[in-house]
Amino acid sequence: MQGQVVRRTIIGLAALIVVGVGLVLALPWIASTQLVRDRIAYELSAWSGYRVQLGQAPHIDVWPTFSAHLSNVALYEWGAHDSRPVLEAERVDIDLSALAALRGNVVFSRLALEHPLLRLTRATPVFDLPPLPGGGRMSRAIDTASQVVGANAVEPDLSALPSDPFGQVTFNDGRIAVVEDGQDQVILSGLTGQIGWPALDRPATLTAAGVWRSEAIRVEASSAQPLLLMAGGTSPMRLSLDAAPAKLRFDGAANLSVNSFFDGEASFETPSLRRALEWSRTDIAAGQTIGAAKLSGRITGSAERLRIEDAVLDLAGSPGSGVLELSNDGAAPTIGGSIAFDQLNLGTFLAAFTPQIDRVDEGADLIDENAARQLNLDLRLSATQAQLGSFALAGLAATAQLKDGNAAFDISDATAFGGTIQAGIRIEPAGGANAVELRFLASEIDVGAMTLQAGAKRFVPQTRGNLSAILRGKGNDWNSVISTSEGTLTANFGPGDIVGLDANAFLARSADGRMFPLSDVAEGALPIRGLQFSAAVGRGLARIDTATVSMEGRRASLTGIVPLAGRALALSGEVAPVDGQGQVTGEAAKFFVGGGWDEPFISPVSSAPDVRDAPEL
């Protein structure tokens, strides 16, 4: 009995071997039949929904894998006989199912495209797409998925999705072009990678590397339900883009339909914001010196309007957190929100959004009108510590705004030099030149510390007081604005000293009647009871209305005109003895101040010209 079982087993194995050998021997004949060759083109068309054209008959290989090789393959829209192919490739290699071939069918398990070119003609809010196919299994699967989404967009019935096997698609040295005015505009070249999608109701992955705008990029993407994405539904999705100018990450739920939607964690990082903006070709001009930038947070919204909660922003080493809103549904992109910083370099921050506004050197432009129209901005800023040029600020509250070519930056409150300051700048294009308003108000500040920080080395008031400046001018650079400015300058200082001025030596040299540089009497310090100053500014000239220094038993005063944008001084002054009520009790020593800001000269009144008849402003 046992021997019979063994014999039957041997006979069964032998039969299987014979059948297997027979199938192997039969495959070349089966594969070479015209039926299988014709079915390859048919199946490509049935899947894609496009009309398939082959340059020559497929070449079939049986060993080591059952595969077909196609040359000069092109996919066209049905009925569009004069149009260019939607997709064309120099060669397409296809792995086939041997068992399906025995039945006269063609089932693909892998497609490899060599030197393909994909043409995009349909614009969507997220990215461009190829023209719609005229049908096909993929199109019908998307229609079915659309019905599933329509029945319940929140919790679609995944079991109702088509489960057709798909397989793997690889591509090598491909290109993607956007068709504009009948011409191919290649946007991506050297594209190499693969799509892995076992079945239409299963997850899919994409990995690709190529060249976009002259930069090498690598993209990795995956979706739990890619068919839902194609049908206008929402699916979990991961995306990463790596390139030298920037890196982008997203992990969350996405909807890529006309009513696009995103909800997930995202991050953006670049070693140079200027380079990233130039590479993105968003027509947003970068500032002069913008370094590394990072932005991360939870994003929600559409491609036209995104909200970033728990946003972490780092501009050139100034990290902050808050909420940002990005929109692109108007004439220019808009950035709004509020960001709180521990440490903030205001110059670096402003340079990221308002080109040149942070530079106040001789050759610097204020802001280009066209650049200001490329971006709308409405940001509220706060910082525990901030740096504005050489000035250190604390407890900063500020706003930065750009809209329709107008720029504004306001410090509504900040602590500096033991007091508080408020400042603002507004720039408005006006007839080819910028109309500029500058405001500065300092209350109860340490004037000496501020002037030393600003670079003053002589005649530094060691006192506390208030400063105010309001100027309005026109121009495209700071010198033009200052030389055309109008407004007021005021100061009110309390008791203290003016370091770098010896009053007794000044009076003694004045009594000689000869001109002398003020630096000759710069030793020591002048004790003062107070200082009041006010001047009206017009056409870039400051006419001093009041400039009085009160001292013990004396009072010094100045009148005249000072050009704000130049160095020349034209002032007359006097030092008079006064009593306790401020009444003059004797003859005043009069003098003229000439020379420049950096080196003023004093001429006693006998040799000084009279400036009292200076023209009115």
C-alpha positions as CSV (number, residue, x, y, z in Angstrom):
1,M,0.0,0.0,0.0
2,Q,2.8,2.4,0.9
3,G,4.6,1.6,-2.3
4,Q,1.5,2.6,-4.3
5,V,1.4,6.0,-2.6
6,V,5.0,6.6,-3.4
7,R,4.5,5.6,-7.0
8,R,1.5,7.9,-7.3
9,T,3.5,10.8,-5.8
10,I,6.3,10.3,-8.2
11,I,3.9,10.1,-11.1
12,G,2.2,13.4,-10.0
13,L,5.5,15.2,-9.7
14,A,6.6,13.9,-13.1
15,A,3.3,15.1,-14.6
16,L,3.8,18.6,-13.1
17,I,7.4,18.7,-14.5
18,V,6.1,17.7,-17.9
19,V,3.4,20.4,-17.8
20,G,5.9,23.0,-16.6
21,V,8.4,22.1,-19.4
22,G,5.5,22.2,-21.8
23,L,4.5,25.6,-20.7
24,V,8.0,26.9,-21.0
25,L,8.3,25.5,-24.4
26,A,5.0,26.9,-25.4
27,L,5.6,30.4,-24.1
28,P,7.7,31.6,-27.1
29,W,5.0,30.4,-29.5
30,I,2.2,32.0,-27.4
31,A,4.1,35.2,-26.9
32,S,4.9,35.5,-30.5
33,T,1.3,35.3,-31.6
34,Q,-0.2,38.5,-33.1
35,L,-2.9,38.3,-30.5
36,V,-0.5,39.1,-27.6
37,R,1.4,41.7,-29.6
38,D,-1.9,43.5,-30.4
39,R,-3.1,43.2,-26.8
40,I,-0.1,45.1,-25.5
41,A,-1.1,48.3,-27.2
42,Y,-4.7,47.7,-26.4
43,E,-4.0,47.2,-22.7
44,L,-1.9,50.4,-22.6
45,S,-4.8,52.3,-24.1
46,A,-7.3,50.6,-21.9
47,W,-5.4,51.6,-18.7
48,S,-4.4,55.1,-19.7
49,G,-7.5,56.2,-21.7
50,Y,-5.3,57.6,-24.4
51,R,-4.8,56.5,-28.0
52,V,-1.5,54.5,-28.1
53,Q,0.8,54.6,-31.1
54,L,3.8,52.3,-31.4
55,G,6.8,53.0,-33.6
56,Q,7.1,49.3,-34.4
57,A,5.8,45.9,-33.3
58,P,6.7,44.9,-29.8
59,H,9.7,42.6,-29.2
60,I,9.0,39.8,-26.8
61,D,11.5,38.1,-24.5
62,V,10.7,34.9,-22.6
63,W,14.0,34.6,-20.6
64,P,15.0,35.5,-18.0
65,T,11.6,37.2,-17.6
66,F,8.6,37.3,-19.7
67,S,8.7,40.9,-21.1
68,A,7.9,43.1,-24.0
69,H,10.0,45.9,-25.4
70,L,8.3,48.8,-27.3
71,S,10.0,51.5,-29.2
72,N,8.9,55.1,-29.9
73,V,5.7,54.9,-27.9
74,A,3.3,57.9,-27.9
75,L,0.0,58.5,-26.1
76,Y,-2.5,60.9,-27.8
77,E,-5.8,62.4,-26.8
78,W,-8.7,60.7,-28.7
79,G,-9.9,62.8,-31.6
80,A,-6.9,65.3,-31.3
81,H,-5.1,64.2,-34.5
82,D,-3.0,67.3,-34.9
83,S,-2.0,67.6,-31.2
84,R,1.3,66.6,-29.7
85,P,1.5,63.4,-27.6
86,V,0.4,63.6,-24.0
87,L,3.3,61.2,-23.2
88,E,6.0,59.9,-25.4
89,A,9.0,57.7,-24.7
90,E,11.9,56.3,-26.7
91,R,11.4,52.9,-25.2
92,V,9.0,51.2,-22.9
93,D,9.9,47.8,-21.2
94,I,7.0,45.8,-19.8
95,D,7.1,42.8,-17.5
96,L,4.2,40.5,-18.4
97,S,2.3,37.8,-16.6
98,A,3.1,34.4,-18.2
99,L,-0.1,32.7,-17.0
100,A,-2.2,35.6,-18.3
101,A,-0.4,35.2,-21.7
102,L,-1.3,31.6,-21.8
103,R,-5.0,32.7,-21.8
104,G,-4.4,35.2,-24.5
105,N,-4.5,38.2,-22.0
106,V,-1.9,40.8,-21.2
107,V,-1.3,41.8,-17.5
108,F,1.4,44.3,-16.7
109,S,3.4,44.0,-13.5
110,R,6.1,46.7,-14.2
111,L,6.6,49.4,-16.8
112,A,10.0,51.0,-17.4
113,L,10.0,54.3,-19.5
114,E,13.3,55.5,-21.1
115,H,13.6,59.2,-21.9
116,P,9.9,59.9,-21.5
117,L,8.3,63.4,-22.0
118,L,5.1,64.3,-20.2
119,R,3.1,67.4,-21.4
120,L,0.9,69.3,-19.0
121,T,-1.9,71.5,-20.3
122,R,-4.4,71.8,-17.4
123,A,-3.8,74.3,-14.6
124,T,-5.0,73.6,-11.1
125,P,-4.6,75.5,-7.8
126,V,-1.8,73.1,-6.7
127,F,0.0,72.0,-9.9
128,D,-0.6,71.5,-13.6
129,L,-1.9,68.2,-15.0
130,P,-2.0,66.5,-18.4
131,P,-5.1,66.7,-20.6
132,L,-8.0,64.5,-19.5
133,P,-8.1,61.0,-21.0
134,G,-11.0,59.8,-23.1
135,G,-11.8,57.0,-20.7
136,G,-9.9,53.9,-19.7
137,R,-9.7,51.9,-16.5
138,M,-7.9,54.6,-14.5
139,S,-10.5,57.2,-15.5
140,R,-13.3,54.8,-14.6
141,A,-11.6,54.0,-11.3
142,I,-11.4,57.7,-10.5
143,D,-15.1,58.2,-11.4
144,T,-16.0,55.4,-9.0
145,A,-13.8,56.9,-6.3
146,S,-15.5,60.3,-6.9
147,Q,-18.9,58.6,-6.3
148,V,-17.5,57.2,-3.0
149,V,-16.3,60.6,-2.0
150,G,-19.6,62.2,-2.9
151,A,-21.5,59.7,-0.8
152,N,-19.4,60.4,2.3
153,A,-16.5,62.8,2.0
154,V,-15.6,62.6,5.7
155,E,-15.6,58.8,6.0
156,P,-15.6,57.3,2.5
157,D,-16.4,53.6,2.1
158,L,-12.9,52.3,1.2
159,S,-14.2,48.9,0.5
160,A,-16.1,50.3,-2.5
161,L,-12.9,51.5,-4.2
162,P,-11.7,49.5,-7.3
163,S,-9.0,47.0,-6.4
164,D,-7.4,46.5,-9.8
165,P,-3.7,45.6,-9.6
166,F,-1.4,48.3,-10.9
167,G,2.2,47.4,-10.2
168,Q,5.4,49.5,-10.6
169,V,6.3,52.3,-13.0
170,T,9.9,53.4,-13.4
171,F,11.3,56.2,-15.5
172,N,14.7,57.3,-16.5
173,D,16.0,60.6,-17.8
174,G,12.5,62.0,-18.3
175,R,11.2,65.5,-18.8
176,I,8.0,67.3,-17.9
177,A,6.9,70.2,-20.0
178,V,4.1,72.8,-19.8
179,V,2.6,73.7,-23.1
180,E,2.4,77.4,-23.6
181,D,1.3,78.9,-27.0
182,G,1.9,75.6,-28.6
183,Q,5.4,75.4,-27.4
184,D,7.0,73.0,-24.9
185,Q,8.4,74.8,-21.8
186,V,10.5,72.1,-20.0
187,I,10.1,72.7,-16.3
188,L,11.8,69.4,-15.1
189,S,14.5,67.4,-16.7
190,G,16.8,64.5,-15.9
191,L,13.8,62.9,-14.1
192,T,14.6,59.4,-12.7
193,G,12.6,57.4,-10.2
194,Q,9.7,55.1,-9.7
195,I,6.0,54.8,-8.6
196,G,5.1,51.8,-6.5
197,W,1.3,51.1,-6.4
198,P,0.4,47.4,-5.9
199,A,-3.4,48.0,-6.4
200,L,-5.7,51.0,-6.8
201,D,-7.1,50.6,-3.3
202,R,-3.7,50.3,-1.7
203,P,-1.1,52.9,-0.6
204,A,1.3,54.3,-3.2
205,T,4.8,55.8,-3.1
206,L,6.8,58.0,-5.4
207,T,10.5,58.7,-5.4
208,A,12.1,60.9,-8.0
209,A,15.2,62.9,-8.7
210,G,15.7,65.5,-11.4
211,V,16.7,69.1,-12.3
212,W,14.2,71.9,-11.7
213,R,15.2,75.5,-12.5
214,S,18.9,74.5,-12.8
215,E,18.9,72.9,-9.3
216,A,19.1,69.2,-8.5
217,I,16.0,68.1,-6.5
218,R,14.8,64.9,-4.9
219,V,11.1,64.3,-4.1
220,E,9.6,61.5,-2.0
221,A,5.9,61.2,-1.6
222,S,3.4,58.7,-0.3
223,S,-0.3,58.5,0.1
224,A,-2.5,56.0,2.0
225,Q,-5.3,56.4,-0.6
226,P,-3.9,58.0,-3.8
227,L,-7.1,57.1,-5.7
228,L,-9.1,59.3,-3.3
229,L,-6.7,62.2,-4.0
230,M,-7.2,61.8,-7.7
231,A,-11.0,61.8,-7.2
232,G,-11.0,65.0,-5.2
233,G,-11.0,63.4,-1.8
234,T,-8.8,63.7,1.3
235,S,-6.1,61.2,2.1
236,P,-3.1,61.0,4.5
237,M,0.0,62.1,2.6
238,R,3.7,62.6,3.2
239,L,5.9,64.8,1.0
240,S,9.5,65.9,1.1
241,L,11.4,68.0,-1.3
242,D,15.2,68.4,-1.0
243,A,17.3,70.9,-3.0
244,A,20.3,73.1,-2.3
245,P,18.2,76.3,-2.1
246,A,15.5,74.9,0.1
247,K,13.9,71.9,1.9
248,L,10.2,71.3,2.3
249,R,8.4,68.7,4.4
250,F,4.7,67.9,4.9
251,D,3.0,65.1,6.9
252,G,-0.8,65.2,7.3
253,A,-4.0,65.1,5.3
254,A,-4.3,66.6,1.9
255,N,-6.9,67.3,-0.7
256,L,-5.6,68.3,-4.2
257,S,-8.9,69.1,-5.9
258,V,-10.0,72.6,-7.0
259,N,-11.1,73.1,-3.4
260,S,-7.7,72.1,-2.1
261,F,-7.1,71.5,1.6
262,F,-4.1,70.7,3.8
263,D,-3.9,69.8,7.5
264,G,-0.7,68.6,9.0
265,E,2.8,69.4,10.2
266,A,5.0,71.3,7.7
267,S,8.4,72.8,7.6
268,F,10.5,75.0,5.3
269,E,14.3,75.5,5.6
270,T,16.8,77.4,3.4
271,P,20.4,78.4,3.9
272,S,19.7,81.7,2.0
273,L,16.2,83.2,1.7
274,R,17.4,85.4,-1.2
275,R,18.5,82.3,-3.1
276,A,15.3,80.4,-2.3
277,L,13.1,83.4,-3.5
278,E,15.1,83.7,-6.7
279,W,14.8,79.9,-7.3
280,S,11.1,79.8,-6.7
281,R,10.5,82.6,-9.2
282,T,7.6,84.0,-7.1
283,D,8.5,87.6,-8.3
284,I,9.1,88.5,-4.7
285,A,12.3,90.5,-4.4
286,A,14.7,89.6,-1.6
287,G,16.5,92.1,0.6
288,Q,20.2,92.8,0.5
289,T,21.6,90.5,3.1
290,I,19.2,87.6,4.1
291,G,20.8,84.4,5.4
292,A,19.3,81.2,6.7
293,A,15.6,81.0,7.4
294,K,13.4,78.3,8.9
295,L,9.7,78.0,9.3
296,S,7.7,75.2,10.8
297,G,4.3,74.6,12.3
298,R,0.9,73.1,11.8
299,I,-0.7,74.2,8.6
300,T,-4.4,74.2,7.8
301,G,-6.2,75.7,4.8
302,S,-6.0,75.7,1.0
303,A,-3.4,76.5,-1.6
304,E,-4.8,80.0,-1.7
305,R,-5.0,80.6,2.1
306,L,-3.0,78.8,4.7
307,R,-2.9,79.3,8.5
308,I,0.3,78.2,10.4
309,E,-0.4,77.6,14.0
310,D,2.4,77.1,16.6
311,A,4.6,78.6,13.9
312,V,8.3,78.7,14.7
313,L,10.2,81.2,12.6
314,D,13.9,81.7,12.5
315,L,15.5,84.4,10.4
316,A,19.2,84.5,10.4
317,G,19.4,83.3,14.0
318,S,16.5,85.3,15.4
319,P,13.9,82.6,16.5
320,G,10.3,83.5,17.3
321,S,6.9,81.8,17.6
322,G,3.3,82.7,17.0
323,V,0.7,82.4,14.3
324,L,1.0,83.2,10.6
325,E,-1.5,83.5,7.7
326,L,-0.4,83.2,4.1
327,S,-2.8,83.9,1.2
328,N,-2.4,84.0,-2.5
329,D,-5.9,84.9,-3.6
330,G,-5.2,88.6,-4.5
331,A,-3.0,90.6,-6.8
332,A,0.0,89.8,-4.6
333,P,0.8,87.2,-1.9
334,T,-0.1,88.3,1.6
335,I,1.6,87.4,4.9
336,G,-0.1,88.3,8.2
337,G,0.0,87.3,11.8
338,S,1.9,87.9,15.0
339,I,5.3,86.6,16.1
340,A,7.0,86.8,19.5
341,F,10.8,86.7,19.7
342,D,13.3,86.4,22.6
343,Q,16.0,88.0,20.5
344,L,15.3,89.9,17.3
345,N,17.6,91.7,14.9
346,L,15.2,94.2,13.4
347,G,17.4,95.1,10.4
348,T,17.7,91.4,9.4
349,F,13.9,90.9,9.9
350,L,13.0,94.0,7.8
351,A,15.4,93.0,5.1
352,A,13.5,89.8,4.5
353,F,10.3,91.7,3.5
354,T,11.3,95.3,2.7
355,P,14.4,95.5,0.4
356,Q,16.9,98.2,1.4
357,I,14.7,99.7,4.2
358,D,17.2,98.7,6.9
359,R,20.1,100.5,5.2
360,V,20.8,104.1,5.8
361,D,24.1,104.6,4.1
362,E,25.0,107.2,1.4
363,G,24.2,105.0,-1.6
364,A,21.3,103.0,-0.3
365,D,17.9,103.1,-2.0
366,L,14.9,103.2,0.3
367,I,12.6,100.8,-1.4
368,D,11.7,99.9,-4.9
369,E,8.1,100.5,-5.8
370,N,7.8,97.4,-7.9
371,A,9.4,95.3,-5.2
372,A,6.9,96.7,-2.6
373,R,4.0,95.7,-4.9
374,Q,5.1,92.1,-5.0
375,L,4.1,91.3,-1.4
376,N,1.5,92.4,1.1
377,L,2.5,92.2,4.7
378,D,0.8,92.8,8.0
379,L,2.8,91.5,10.9
380,R,2.7,92.3,14.6
381,L,6.0,91.7,16.4
382,S,7.1,91.6,20.0
383,A,10.6,90.8,21.4
384,T,12.1,90.6,24.9
385,Q,15.3,91.9,23.4
386,A,15.8,93.6,20.0
387,Q,18.6,95.2,18.0
388,L,18.1,98.1,15.7
389,G,21.4,99.0,14.2
390,S,23.7,99.8,17.1
391,F,20.7,100.4,19.5
392,A,19.7,97.7,22.0
393,L,15.9,97.7,22.8
394,A,13.8,95.7,25.3
395,G,10.1,95.0,25.6
396,L,9.6,95.7,21.9
397,A,6.1,96.0,20.3
398,A,6.1,96.8,16.6
399,T,4.2,96.3,13.3
400,A,5.6,95.8,9.8
401,Q,3.3,96.5,6.8
402,L,3.4,96.4,3.1
403,K,0.4,97.0,0.8
404,D,0.0,98.2,-2.7
405,G,3.5,99.6,-2.9
406,N,3.3,101.3,0.5
407,A,5.7,100.3,3.3
408,A,5.4,101.1,7.0
409,F,7.3,100.0,10.1
410,D,6.3,101.3,13.6
411,I,7.8,100.7,17.0
412,S,4.8,101.5,19.2
413,D,6.7,100.8,22.5
414,A,10.2,99.8,23.5
415,T,12.6,100.4,26.4
416,A,16.0,101.8,25.6
417,F,18.7,103.8,27.5
418,G,16.6,103.8,30.7
419,G,13.6,105.3,29.0
420,T,11.0,104.6,26.3
421,I,11.1,105.2,22.6
422,Q,8.6,105.2,19.8
423,A,9.6,105.3,16.1
424,G,8.1,104.9,12.7
425,I,8.8,105.1,9.0
426,R,6.3,105.2,6.2
427,I,7.1,105.1,2.5
428,E,4.6,105.8,-0.2
429,P,5.3,105.9,-3.9
430,A,4.4,109.3,-5.3
431,G,5.1,110.3,-8.9
432,G,8.3,108.4,-9.4
433,A,9.8,109.3,-6.0
434,N,9.0,108.0,-2.6
435,A,7.1,110.1,-0.1
436,V,8.7,109.3,3.3
437,E,7.7,110.2,6.8
438,L,10.1,109.6,9.7
439,R,9.0,109.8,13.4
440,F,11.0,109.4,16.6
441,L,10.0,110.1,20.2
442,A,12.2,109.3,23.2
443,S,11.1,109.9,26.7
444,E,13.3,110.1,29.9
445,I,16.2,108.5,28.2
446,D,19.9,108.6,29.0
447,V,21.0,111.0,26.3
448,G,24.7,110.4,26.8
449,A,24.4,106.7,26.4
450,M,22.3,107.1,23.3
451,T,24.6,109.6,21.6
452,L,27.7,107.6,22.5
453,Q,26.0,104.5,21.0
454,A,25.2,106.5,17.9
455,G,28.9,107.3,17.4
456,A,29.3,110.7,19.0
457,K,32.7,111.3,20.6
458,R,32.6,114.9,21.7
459,F,30.1,117.3,23.2
460,V,28.1,114.4,24.7
461,P,25.3,115.5,27.1
462,Q,25.5,113.4,30.2
463,T,21.9,113.9,31.2
464,R,18.3,112.6,30.9
465,G,15.7,114.1,28.7
466,N,13.2,113.9,25.8
467,L,13.7,113.9,22.1
468,S,11.3,114.3,19.3
469,A,11.7,114.4,15.5
470,I,9.1,114.4,12.7
471,L,10.3,114.7,9.2
472,R,8.6,114.3,5.8
473,G,10.5,114.2,2.5
474,K,10.6,112.8,-1.0
475,G,13.2,110.7,-2.8
476,N,14.4,107.2,-3.6
477,D,17.4,107.3,-1.3
478,W,18.0,108.7,2.2
479,N,20.1,111.7,1.1
480,S,17.3,112.9,-1.2
481,V,14.7,112.4,1.5
482,I,16.7,114.4,4.1
483,S,17.6,117.2,1.7
484,T,13.9,117.7,0.8
485,S,12.5,117.1,4.3
486,E,10.1,119.3,6.3
487,G,9.1,119.0,9.9
488,T,10.2,119.7,13.5
489,L,13.0,118.8,15.8
490,T,12.7,119.3,19.6
491,A,14.8,118.3,22.7
492,N,14.4,119.0,26.4
493,F,17.2,117.8,28.7
494,G,17.5,118.0,32.5
495,P,20.5,118.7,34.7
496,G,23.8,117.1,33.9
497,D,27.1,117.7,32.0
498,I,28.2,118.2,28.5
499,V,31.4,116.3,28.2
500,G,34.1,117.7,26.0
501,L,33.5,121.5,26.5
502,D,35.3,123.9,28.9
503,A,33.2,127.0,29.3
504,N,36.0,129.1,30.9
505,A,38.5,128.2,28.2
506,F,35.8,129.0,25.6
507,L,35.2,132.5,27.0
508,A,38.9,133.2,27.3
509,R,39.6,132.2,23.7
510,S,36.6,134.3,22.5
511,A,38.0,137.3,24.3
512,D,41.1,137.1,22.2
513,G,38.9,138.0,19.1
514,R,40.5,135.3,17.0
515,M,38.9,132.3,15.3
516,F,39.6,128.9,16.9
517,P,38.5,125.3,16.5
518,L,36.1,124.2,19.2
519,S,38.3,121.2,19.7
520,D,40.8,123.5,21.4
521,V,38.4,123.9,24.4
522,A,37.3,120.3,24.5
523,E,38.8,119.3,27.8
524,G,36.7,118.9,30.9
525,A,32.9,119.0,31.2
526,L,30.3,121.8,31.3
527,P,27.7,121.5,34.1
528,I,24.2,122.4,32.9
529,R,20.9,122.9,34.6
530,G,19.0,122.2,31.4
531,L,18.8,122.3,27.7
532,Q,15.9,123.3,25.4
533,F,16.0,123.0,21.6
534,S,13.5,123.4,18.9
535,A,13.9,123.8,15.1
536,A,11.7,124.0,12.1
537,V,12.8,122.0,9.1
538,G,12.2,122.9,5.5
539,R,13.8,122.0,2.2
540,G,16.4,120.0,4.2
541,L,17.4,123.0,6.3
542,A,16.9,123.3,10.0
543,R,16.2,126.8,11.3
544,I,16.8,126.9,15.0
545,D,14.0,128.6,16.9
546,T,15.3,127.8,20.4
547,A,18.7,126.4,21.5
548,T,19.3,127.4,25.1
549,V,21.7,125.9,27.6
550,S,21.2,127.0,31.2
551,M,24.2,127.0,33.5
552,E,25.1,128.3,36.9
553,G,25.2,132.1,36.5
554,R,25.3,131.8,32.7
555,R,23.0,131.1,29.7
556,A,24.2,130.1,26.2
557,S,22.0,130.4,23.1
558,L,22.3,129.6,19.4
559,T,20.3,130.7,16.3
560,G,20.8,130.1,12.7
561,I,20.5,127.5,9.9
562,V,21.9,124.0,9.7
563,P,21.7,121.8,6.5
564,L,20.6,118.3,7.6
565,A,22.1,116.6,4.6
566,G,25.4,118.6,4.6
567,R,28.2,119.4,6.9
568,A,28.4,123.2,6.9
569,L,27.3,125.1,10.0
570,A,26.0,128.7,10.0
571,L,25.1,129.7,13.5
572,S,25.4,132.7,15.7
573,G,25.4,132.5,19.5
574,E,26.1,134.2,22.8
575,V,27.0,133.4,26.4
576,A,25.4,135.9,28.8
577,P,25.6,136.2,32.6
578,V,22.2,135.7,34.3
579,D,20.8,135.9,37.8
580,G,18.7,133.3,39.6
581,Q,15.6,134.3,37.7
582,G,17.3,133.9,34.4
583,Q,17.6,137.7,33.7
584,V,20.7,138.9,31.9
585,T,23.0,140.9,34.2
586,G,25.9,141.9,32.0
587,E,27.3,142.0,28.5
588,A,27.1,138.8,26.5
589,A,30.0,137.2,24.7
590,K,28.9,136.8,21.1
591,F,30.3,134.4,18.5
592,F,29.7,132.7,15.2
593,V,29.9,128.9,14.6
594,G,31.1,127.7,11.2
595,G,32.9,124.8,9.8
596,G,31.4,121.3,9.8
597,W,29.7,119.0,12.2
598,D,32.9,117.0,12.7
599,E,35.1,120.1,13.2
600,P,33.2,123.3,14.1
601,F,35.1,126.6,14.3
602,I,34.3,129.6,16.6
603,S,34.7,133.2,15.4
604,P,34.2,136.0,18.0
605,V,31.5,138.5,17.0
606,S,34.0,141.0,15.6
607,S,34.9,138.7,12.8
608,A,31.6,136.9,12.4
609,P,29.1,137.6,9.7
610,D,25.6,138.4,10.7
611,V,23.2,135.5,10.0
612,R,20.1,137.2,11.4
613,D,19.0,138.2,7.9
614,A,19.0,134.6,6.7
615,P,16.1,133.8,4.4
616,E,12.9,132.4,5.8
617,L,12.2,128.8,5.2
